[in-house]
Amino acid sequence: MPLPDRIALTKDLSISRIVCGLWQVADIEKDGATIDPDQGADALQAYARNGFDTFDMADHYGSAELITGRLLARHAGRGRPVALTKWCPEPGPMTADVVRRGVEERLFRLGVDRVDLLQFHWWSFEHPAWLDALHEMQRLREEGLIGALGLTNFDAGHLALALADGIDIATNQVSFSLVDRRAAGALSDLCIRSGVKLLAYGTLCGGFLSEKWLNRPEPTTLPDWSRSKYKRFIDTTGGWEAFQGILSTAASIAAKHKVSISNIASRWVLDHQAVAASIVGARIGQTEHRDDNLKVFSFSLDNEDHKALDVAFAATQPVPGDCGDEYRKPPFLTASGDLSHHLDAIPSIYSAVTVPGRPGRMRVSSGSIWEPIAGYSRAVRIGNRILVSGTTATHGSDRCVAPNDAGAQATYILDKIAASISALGGSLEDVVRTRIYLRDANQWEHVSRAHGRAFSSVLPANTLIEAGNLIGEYEVEIEAEALCD
């Protein structure tokens, strides 16, 4: 029997190019029922026998790690299935102990001494402790507890920042499909340059990219989290009629190659150079499509196929923003919908204080060693006006982030500015002016693109100048002014 294609993520880690995603374990167990771990392992064993031996899960996917751990226990030594899992901590201080406990819990639940690939998700980049977590995870990888280190739902700018700050990243797992094509842009370009591989989820849009939905009326109720999530993507990109245009085009191409619509959807994603694998949901004990999934490797899409799909894409709207934005800003295209309540509950990295003797004036400090020495605040609010001091990529009290990389430093700085304004009751949407000071004017484009990612819909007044030498390894400094309603 043929087996699915494989790809090497590192010299020590090879995976199937179709990965079995176990997110739906949480959906099955959402009402309190728990899958028997041995029965669950039996179901996964059937996938592994057919070459689909790579399983993706997370700390919050119900009992998925425990089920996979039961499967791994049946395979000693070489040839055992591959386990990819995720750690998705709440933002807060990422001490060595906090990170180690998060990693050790994954080891315990999987019953292994080393996680094959541990992927990291972070909810809000305004809280900079994600860099602390990644540096500590890198130390644990060197210690042998982690085989390879990955990210999940990171946009191009923050992946570039992690790489520039010295983190060795193997993968980034993001949404990528005929409906959500964001990953084909700046993120893929960066991955191709850096060697990071994409793991694509949502490739079948929760099952919507199949014959079952072709020429069918728009559903009014949906029974599970997966379809609820991807229906939001369909609505955002133009609605049911536009989606039917993609689906009917994929159906015509499928008929030409004598395969399924799902095969076309997977093949289109896998043909992208940056993509290592497509993650297809495995509903344990329910419908299985192993034989059909093998057909993905039996054909190729030709130029005519791609041109037809491009025509269908043109009748839709792109998903707003960059990869992962759906977890951090509207529109929230997630299983549970609006995440604003969750994000609002995340503690700010900064605390605003009232200036003694100055009613109506507040300020925040970032903890930089320079603020008390030079006698200034990171930001000050007077009435509805927020003024943010010239800000550099200083992490903690004195560490320069991403030395010699102006674009990565700008990304970090703009997160820091956003956190400063947020602590004073505003947001980046309130910014009316920014000023950028560069060590080297030749780096203008990298910095400007970072500025554009943050302010593409706000469009504040902006000045960019070459300032000559900045202190230390800093390549760029940015200040901002906001007016709040």
VEXTI-852921 format. One record per atom (N, C-alpha, C): residue in one letter; z, x, y. Coordinates in steps of 0.1 Angstrom, whole numbers, plus 5000, padded with zeros to 4 digits. Example, Ala and Ser with C-alpha at 12.3 -4.5 7.8 and 13.67 -1.06 7.14 Angstrom:
// VEXTI-852921
A507851324943/A507851234955/A507851324967/S507151284978/S507151374989/S507951295000/
***
This chain:
// VEXTI-852921
M500050084988/M500050005000/M500050095012/P499250065023/P499250145035/P500550135042/L500850245050/L502050255057/L501750255072/P502650215081/P502450225095/P502350375099/D501550395110/D501450525116/D502850575121/R503050705121/R504250765126/R503950855138/I505050895145/I504950985156/I506251065157/A506151185162/A507251275163/A507751255178/L509051225180/L509651215193/L510151355196/T510751425187/T511151565188/T510851635175/K511051765175/K510751835163/K511551795151/D512651725153/D513551675143/D513551525140/L512751455148/L512851305148/L511451245148/S511151185136/S509851115135/S510150965133/I509450875139/I509650735138/I508350655135/S508450535130/S507350445128/S506850405142/R505550385143/R504950345156/R505150195158/I505550125148/I506149985150/I507549995146/V508449975156/V509949975153/V510449835152/C511349815143/C511949685141/C513149665150/G512949575159/G513949545169/G514949445164/L516249475166/L517349385161/L518049315172/W517449295183/W518049215194/W518349075190/Q517449015181/Q517648875177/Q518848855168/V519448965163/V520748945156/V521748875166/A521748925178/A522748865188/A522348715190/D521048685190/D520648545192/D521148455180/I520948515168/I521348435155/I522848415155/E523548515160/E525048505160/E525648455172/K524948405182/K525448365195/K526448245194/D526348165183/D527248045182/D528448075174/G528648205171/G529848245163/G529648285149/A528548245143/A528248285129/A527948435129/T528348495118/T528048645116/T527248665104/I526248745105/I525348775093/I526148865084/D526148825071/D526748915061/D526049045061/P526849155063/P526249295065/P525449335053/D525849305040/D525049345029/D523749265028/Q523749135031/Q522549055031/Q521649105042/G522249135054/G521449185065/G520749315061/A521549405054/A520949535050/A519849515040/D519949415031/D518949385021/D517649345029/A517749275039/A516549235047/A515949355054/L516749445059/L516249565065/L515649655055/Q516249655043/Q515649745032/Q514249705029/A513949575029/A512549535026/A511649585037/Y512049585049/Y511149655060/Y510949795057/A512049865054/A511950015051/A511050045040/R511049965029/R510249995018/R508749985022/N508449905032/N507049895036/N506649995047/G507550095050/G507350195059/G507850165073/F508350045075/F508950005088/F510450045088/D510650175088/D511950235085/D512750275098/T512250225110/T512950265122/T513450135129/F514750135132/F515450015137/F516050045150/D515849955159/D516349965173/D517349855176/M518449895182/M519549805184/M520349855196/A521549785199/A522349825210/A523749785207/D524649835216/D526049805214/D526349655215/H525549575222/H525749435224/H524849345216/Y524149395206/Y523349315197/Y524049265185/G525149195188/G525949135177/G526349245167/S526149215154/S526549305144/S525449395139/A524449415147/A523249485143/A523549625139/E524449695146/E524849835143/E525549835129/L526449735127/L527149735114/L526149705102/I525249615104/I524249585094/I523449715091/T522949785101/T522149905100/T523050015093/G524250015097/G525150115091/G525250095076/R525349965072/R525349935057/R524049985050/L522949965057/L521650015052/L521650165051/L522050235061/L522050385061/L522950445050/A524050375047/A524950415037/A524250415023/R523250345021/R522550335008/R521550455007/H521350535018/H520350645017/H521050775021/A521350855012/A521950985014/A520851095016/G521051185025/G520051295027/G518751255034/R517751325030/R516451305036/R515851175032/G514951125041/G514250995038/G515050875041/R516150885048/R516850765052/R516250705064/P516450575066/P515850505078/P516450565090/V515750535101/V516050595114/V516750485123/A517850525129/A518550425137/A518550465152/L517950385160/L517950395175/L518850295181/T519850345188/T520750245194/T520950275209/K521650185216/K521850195230/K523350185234/W523750255244/W525050235250/W524850185264/C525450075267/C525250005280/C526549975287/P527250085292/P528550065298/P528549995311/E529649935315/E529849885328/E529949995338/P529349985350/P529450095360/P530950125363/G531250245364/G532650285368/G532650435365/P533850495367/P533950645365/P533550685351/M532650775349/M532150825336/M532750955333/T534050955329/T534651075326/T534251115312/A534551245308/A534251295295/A534851205284/D536051155286/D536651065276/D535950935275/V535550875286/V534950745285/V533550755278/V532850865281/V531550875274/V531750905259/R532650995256/R532851025242/R533250905234/R534150815240/R534550695233/R533350605230/G532450595241/G531250515239/G530350565228/V530150695227/V529350755217/V529950745203/E531250775202/E531950765190/E532050625184/E532050525192/E531950385187/E530650365181/R529550415186/R528250405180/R528250475166/L528850595165/L528850665153/L529650585142/F530850535147/F531650455137/F530950335132/R530350255141/R529650135137/R528450165128/L527750275130/L526650305122/L527050385109/G528250435109/G528750515098/G528050645096/V527750715107/V527050835107/V527750945115/D527351075113/D527951175121/D527051215133/R525851155134/R524951185145/R524051065147/V523951015159/V523050905163/V521650975164/D520650915157/D519350975157/D518750975172/L518850865179/L518450855193/L519350755199/L520050805209/L521050725217/L520450705231/Q520250575234/Q519550535247/Q520650485256/F520450515269/F521450475279/F520850385289/H521650275292/H521250175302/H522350175313/W521850155326/W522850155337/W522450035346/W523449965350/W523149835357/W522749855371/S523449945379/S523149955393/S523150105397/F522050145402/F521950285406/F522650315419/E523150215426/E524050235438/E525350305433/H525650285421/H526850355415/H526350485408/P526650605414/P525950725409/P526550785396/A527550715390/A528150775378/A527250785366/W526050725367/W525050735356/W524650875354/L524650955364/L524351095362/L525451175355/D526651135358/D527851195351/D527751165336/A527451035333/A527350995319/A526251065312/L525051085318/L523951155311/L524251295309/H524951365319/H525251505317/H526251515306/E527251425305/E528151435294/E527551405280/M526651305280/M525851275268/M525051395263/Q524451465273/Q523751595270/Q524651695263/R525851705268/R526851795262/R527151755248/L527251625246/L527551575232/L526351595223/R525151585229/R523951615220/R524051765216/E524351855225/E524551995222/E525652015211/E526651925211/E527751935202/E527251885188/G526151805188/G525651755175/G525951615172/L526551535182/L526851395179/L525651305182/I524651355190/I523451285193/I522251365190/G521251305183/G520051385179/G519151395191/A518751285197/A517951285209/A518451185219/L518151215232/L518751135242/L517651055249/G517850915250/G516850835256/G517450745267/L516550685275/L516950585285/L516450455282/T516950345288/T516350215287/T516350145300/N515150085304/N515050015316/N515250105329/F514750225328/F514750315340/F513350315346/D513350305359/D512050305366/D511550445368/A510350465373/A509750595374/A510650695383/G511150635394/G511850725404/G513150775398/H513850695390/H515150735385/H514950815372/L513850795364/L513550885353/L513251025359/A512451035370/A512151155376/A513351225381/L514351155387/L515551205392/L516351265380/A516551195369/A517251245357/A516651375352/L515351385351/L514651505347/L514851615356/A514751585369/A514951695379/A516351745380/D517351665376/D518751705376/D519151775362/G518151805354/G518351885342/G518651805329/I518451675329/I518651605317/I517451605308/D517651635295/D516551645285/D516351505279/I515351435284/I515151295280/I513951295270/A514151225259/A513051215249/A512251085251/T512950975255/T512250845255/T512850755267/N512050655270/N512450555280/N511950425274/Q512850335271/Q512550205265/Q512350095276/V511150035278/V510949945288/V510049825283/S510049715291/S509149605288/S507749645290/F506749615281/F505349655282/F504549565273/S503649485279/S502849385272/S501649355279/L500749265273/L499649215280/L500049135292/V501249085293/V501749005304/V502449095314/D503249185309/D504049275318/D503449415317/R502649455327/R501849575326/R502349685335/R503549665340/R504149765350/R504149905345/A504549925332/A504750055326/A503450135326/A502250075328/A500950145327/A500750225340/G501550205350/G501350275363/G502050405364/A502950415375/A503650535378/A504450585367/L505150495359/L505950545348/L505250615338/S504050555334/S503250625323/S502750765329/D502350765341/D501850895347/D502951005346/L504150965350/L505251055349/L505551105335/C505551005325/C505851035311/C504751135306/I503551115309/I502451205304/I502651345310/R503051355322/R503351485328/R504551555322/S505551475319/S506851535315/S507051545300/G506251465292/G506451465278/G507451365273/V507951285282/V508851165278/V507951065272/K508450995261/K507650895254/K508250755257/L507350655259/L507850525261/L508050445248/L509050375247/L509250275236/L509150135242/A508150065238/A507749935244/A508349815237/Y509149745245/Y509649615239/Y509049495246/G509249375241/G508549265247/G507049255245/T506549345235/T505149355233/T504549225229/L505249135222/L504749005218/L505248895226/C505948925237/C506548825246/C507348725238/G508248765230/G509148675223/G508348585213/G507148625209/G506348545200/G505348455207/F505348455221/F504348375228/F502948435226/L502748565224/L501448625222/L501048605207/S500748485203/S500348445190/S499548325190/E498948295178/E498048175177/E498848045179/K500148055176/K501047935177/K500947875191/W500747945201/W500747895215/W499447885221/L498347915214/L497047905219/L496647765221/N496247725234/N495747595237/N496847485235/R498047525235/R499247435234/R499747405247/P500347285249/P501047245262/P502247335265/E502547345277/E503647435281/E504947375276/P505747455269/P507047405264/P508047365274/T508747265272/T509747215281/T511147265277/T511347285264/T512647335260/T512347455250/L513247555250/L513147675242/L514447695234/P514347725221/P515547725213/P516247855213/D515647965218/D516348095216/D516248175229/W517048275230/W517148365242/W515848435244/S515148485233/S513948565234/S512848485241/R512548365237/R511548285243/R511948245257/S513148215259/S513648185273/S513348305283/K513648425278/K513348535286/K511948555290/Y511048555279/Y509648585282/Y508848475288/K509448345287/K508848245295/K508948265310/R510048335314/R510248375328/R509148465332/F508848565324/F507748655327/F506448575329/I506148485320/I504948405321/I504948325334/D506048265337/D506048185350/D505848275362/T506448395362/T506348485373/T504948545375/T504148555364/T502848615365/T501748515367/G502048395370/G501048295373/G501148165366/G502048155357/G502248025350/G501448015337/W501647895331/W501147875317/W499547885317/E498847825327/E497447835327/E496947975327/A497448055336/A497048205336/A497348275323/F498548235317/F498848295304/F497848255294/Q497448135294/Q496448085284/Q495148165285/G494848205297/G493648295299/G493748425292/I494948485292/I495148615285/I495148585270/L495848475266/L495948435252/L494548405246/S493748335253/S492348295247/S491448415246/T491648515256/T490848635255/T491248715244/A492548725242/A493048805230/A492648735217/A492548605217/A492148535205/A490648565202/S489848575212/S488448605209/S488248745204/I489048845209/I489048985205/I489548985190/A490648915188/A491248905174/A490248855164/A489448755168/A488448695158/A487348805156/K486948875166/K485948985164/K486449085154/H487649125155/H488249235146/H488849175133/K488849045132/K489448985120/K490949015119/V491649005130/V493049035130/V493748925138/S495048935140/S495748825147/S495948865162/I496248765170/I496548785184/I497648885186/S498648875178/S499748975179/S499349115176/N498349135167/N497849265165/N497149315177/I496349235184/I495749275196/I496749315207/A497749235208/A498849265218/A499449405215/S499849425202/S500449555199/S499449675200/R498249655196/R497249765197/R497049805211/W496949705220/W496749735234/W497849825240/V499049795237/V500149875241/V500150015235/L499950015222/L500050145215/L498950245219/D497850185224/D496750275229/D497050345241/H498150315248/H498450395260/H499050525257/Q498550625263/Q498950765259/Q500450795260/A501150725269/A502550755270/A503450685260/V502850585253/V503650505244/V503750565230/A505050575225/A505250625212/A505250515202/A505850405206/A506050295196/A506150165203/S505850055196/S506049915200/S507249865192/I508149795198/I509249735192/I509049585189/V508949545177/V508749405173/V509949355166/G510349235171/G511649175167/G511649145152/A512749175145/A512949135131/A514049035131/R513648905128/R514648795126/R515148795112/I516348855110/I516848875096/I516948735089/G516348735078/G516448605070/G515548495074/Q514748525084/Q513748425089/Q512348485088/T511448435096/T510048465094/T509848615095/E509048675086/E508748815086/E507248835086/H506748935093/H505348955095/H504949105091/R505549155081/R505249295078/R503749325074/D503249235066/D501849255062/D500849245074/D501149155083/D500249135095/D500449255104/N501649305106/N501949415115/N501149545110/L500949555097/L500249675092/L498849675097/K498249555100/K496849555104/K496649615118/V497749635125/V497649695138/V496949835137/F497149895126/F496650035124/F495250035117/S494649915116/S493349915108/S492149895117/F492349895130/F491149875139/F491449945153/S490449945161/S490550005175/S489949905185/L490449905197/L489949825208/L488849905214/D487649845217/D486549915223/D486449885238/N485549945245/N485449925259/N485149775263/E484449705255/E484149565257/E485449485257/D486349515247/D487549445246/D488449475258/H488549595263/H489349625274/H488849555287/K487449555288/K486949485300/K487249335300/A487149275288/A487449135288/A488949105291/L489849195286/L491249175290/L491449205305/D490849295310/D490949325325/D490549205333/V489549125329/V489149005336/V490248905335/A490848895323/A492048795322/A493248835330/F493448965330/F494649015338/F494448985353/A493148995358/A492848975372/A493248835377/A493348735367/A493648595371/A495148575371/T495948685369/T497348675369/T497948755380/Q499248745383/Q499948825393/Q500848925385/P500949045391/P501749145385/P503249115385/V503949155375/V505449135376/V505949225388/P506849165396/P507249235408/P508049365405/G507849465413/G508749585412/G508349675402/D509249765398/D509049865388/D509749825375/C509549905365/C510249875352/C511749875354/G512449775348/G513849765348/G514349685360/D513549665370/D513949595382/D514449455379/E513949395368/E514349255364/E515849245361/Y516549365358/Y517949365355/Y518749395368/R518149425379/R518849475391/R518549395404/K517549325404/K517149245416/K516349125412/P516249025421/P515448905418/P513948945418/P513148875410/P513548775401/P514148825388/F515248775384/F515948825372/F515248765360/L514448855353/L513648805342/L514348855329/T515548795327/T516448835316/T516748715307/A517348745296/A517648635286/A518548525293/S519548575300/S520548485306/S520148435320/G518948485325/G518548445339/G519148525350/D519648455360/D520148515372/D521348605369/L521248735372/L522348835370/L523148865382/S522848795393/S523548825406/S525048825405/H525648735397/H527048725395/H527548845389/H526848905379/H527249025372/H527149145381/L526049155389/L525949265398/L526949265409/D527249145414/D528249125425/D529649175420/A529849165407/A531149195402/A531349345399/I530249425400/I530249565398/I530949635410/P532049705408/P532749765419/P531949865427/S532049865440/S531249955449/S531850095447/I531050195448/I531450335447/I532250375460/Y532050295471/Y532650325484/Y533550215488/S534550245496/S535450135501/S535450145517/A535250025523/A535250015537/A536650005542/V536950075554/V538250065560/V538050025575/T539049955580/T538949925594/T539450045602/V538750075613/V539050185622/V540250145630/P541350225629/P542550185636/P542350185652/G542850075658/G542750065672/G541350025677/R540449995668/R539049955671/R538649825664/P539149715670/P538749585663/P537249565662/G536849515650/G535449495647/G534749615643/R535349735641/R534749855637/R535249895623/M534249915614/M534649965600/M533850085596/R534350155586/R533650275582/R533850305567/V532950385562/V533050425548/V532850575547/S533550635537/S533350785534/S532850795520/S531950895518/S531450915505/S532251015497/G533251085503/G534051185496/G533451325497/S532351335505/S531751475506/S532751565514/I532751695510/I533651785516/I533251805531/W531951775534/W531551795548/W532051695558/E532351575553/E532751465563/E534051495570/P535151535563/P536351575571/P536151705579/I535351795574/I535151925581/I534451905594/A533351825594/A532551805606/A533051685614/G533951595608/G534451485615/G533551375617/Y533051315606/Y532151205607/Y532251115595/S531750995596/S531750895584/S530450885578/R530350845566/R529050825559/R528350715566/A529150605570/A528450495577/A529550425585/V529150365596/V530050285605/V529350155608/R530250045608/R529749915612/R530449875624/I529649835634/I530149775647/I529449645649/G530249535648/G529649405648/G528649385637/N527449355640/N526449325630/N525549455628/R525949565634/R525149685633/R525749785624/I525049845614/I525449945605/I524650075607/L525350185610/L524750315612/L525150405601/V524150465594/V524350555583/V524050695587/S524950785586/S524750925589/S523650985581/G523151095586/G522151175579/G522751205565/T522051165554/T522651165541/T521751265532/T522451345525/T521851435515/T522151405501/A521551465492/A521751435477/A522951515472/T524151475478/T525351535474/T526051445464/H526351495452/H526951415442/H528451455441/G529351355442/G530751385442/G531051455456/S531851555455/S532251625468/S531251725473/D530551795463/D529751905468/D528551945460/R528251875449/R527151915440/R525751865446/C524851955447/C523451915451/C522751865439/V522251745439/V521451685429/V520051725429/A519451755418/A518051785417/A517551895427/P518152015426/P517852115435/P516352145436/N515752155448/N514352195450/N513352085447/D513851965445/D512951845442/D513151745453/A512351745463/A512551655475/A512451505471/G511451475462/G511251335459/G512451285451/A512951355441/A514151315434/A515351305443/Q515551395452/Q516651395461/Q516551265470/A515351235474/A515151115483/A515550985475/T515250985462/T515650865454/T517150855454/Y517850965451/Y519350965451/Y519850925464/I519350985475/I519850955489/I519750805492/L518650745489/L518450605492/L519350515484/D519750555472/D520750485465/D522150495472/K522350615477/K523650645484/K523750565497/I522550555504/I522550475516/I522750325513/A522050285502/A522250145498/A523650105495/A524350205488/A525750175485/A526650175498/S526350265507/S527050265520/S526950135527/I525750095528/I525449965536/I526149845529/S526049845515/S526649735508/S528149735509/A528749845510/A530249845512/A530649785525/L529749785535/L529949735548/L529449595550/G529049535538/G528549395539/G527149375541/G526249475541/G524849465543/G524049495530/S522749515532/S521949555521/S520749625526/L519949685517/L518749755522/L517749655529/E517849525526/E516949435533/E517249415548/D518449465552/D518949455566/D518449585574/V517949685567/V517649805574/V516449785583/V516549835596/V515549825606/V514949955610/R515650065607/R515150195611/R515650305601/T514750395597/T515150515590/T514550635596/R515250745595/R514650875599/R514850975588/I513751055585/I513651145574/I513451285580/Y514351375575/Y514251515579/Y513851605567/L512751675568/L512351755556/L512451905559/R512851975548/R512752125549/R511352165550/D510452105542/D509052145541/D508152025542/A507352015552/A506551895555/A505551875543/N505251975536/N504351965524/N504851865514/Q506151835514/Q506751745504/Q506851605509/W506051575520/W506151445526/W505751335517/E504751355508/E504351245500/E505351205489/H506051295483/H507051265473/H508151185479/V508551225491/V509651165498/V509251025503/S508051015508/S507550895513/S507350785502/R506950835490/R506850735479/R508250685475/A509250775475/A510550725472/A511050625483/H510750645495/H511050555506/H510250425504/G509050435500/G508250315498/G508750225487/R509350285476/R509850215465/R511050135470/A511850195479/A513050125484/A512750015494/F511750045502/F511549955514/F510149885515/S509449875504/S508049825504/S508049675509/S509149605507/S509149465512/S509849455525/V510649555530/V511449555542/V510649605554/L509949725552/L509149785562/L509849815575/P510949895574/P511649925587/P510850025595/A511150035608/A510650145616/A511050275609/N510150385610/N510450505602/N509950625610/T510650735610/T510250855615/T510450965605/L509451055603/L509551165593/L509151295601/I510051395601/I509751515607/I510151635598/E509551745601/E509951875594/E511051935603/A512151955596/A513352005604/A513652145601/G512852215593/G513152355590/G514252365580/N514952465579/N515952495569/N517052385570/L517352335558/L518552245557/L519652335549/I520852295549/I521952365543/I521752375528/G521952485522/G521952505507/G520652465501/E520752395490/E519552355482/E518952225485/Y519452165497/Y518952035501/Y517552045507/E516651955502/E515251955507/E515051845517/V515851745517/V515651625526/V516951565530/E516951505542/E518151435547/E517551305554/I518251195551/I517851065556/I518950995563/E518650925574/E519650835581/E519050705582/A519850605584/A519350465585/A520250385594/E519650275599/E520350175607/E519950035602/A520949955601/A520749815596/A521349715606/L520749595607/L521249485615/L521449365606/C522749325605/C523049215595/C523149085603/D522748975596/D522848845601/D524248805604/
***
